[in-house]
Amino acid sequence: MNSRAKGQRGERMWRDQLREAGFTGARRGQQYAGSPDSPDVICPELPTIHFEVKFVENLNLHKAMEQACRDCSEDQIPVVAHKKSRTPWLITMKAEDWLNLIKETDLPQ
C-alpha cells in the first residue's frame, strides 16, 4: 500500500473512531476542501479542534505537531491523532491546550 493510500485509510479510520464515540458528523476533510490547510478530518461537533491524522509506523511527532499548528486557524486547537498498525489511537496536543480542556471538564474529585 502506498503512503497516500495508507494516509487516506488512516483518515477514514479516525473518522470512524469519532463516529463510534458519538460524533456522527465526522468526515474526511481533503475530499471536501482540497486545500493544503484543511484538516485531515472535520468534526462539526468539535469545531475548535483541528485534526492532523497520521497512520505510520515511525512518526516524527514534533514535525506532525508543527504541521497541525501551522495549518489550524487561530481559534482552533491543533491535535495530532496517530496510530501504528495493531495499536490503539493516541492523541498529541500542546500541554497548554490540554490543561485548558481539563480545567473545563468536570472531573471526579
Order of alpha helices (4+ residues) and beta strands (2+ residues): alpha-beta-beta-beta-alpha-beta-beta-alpha
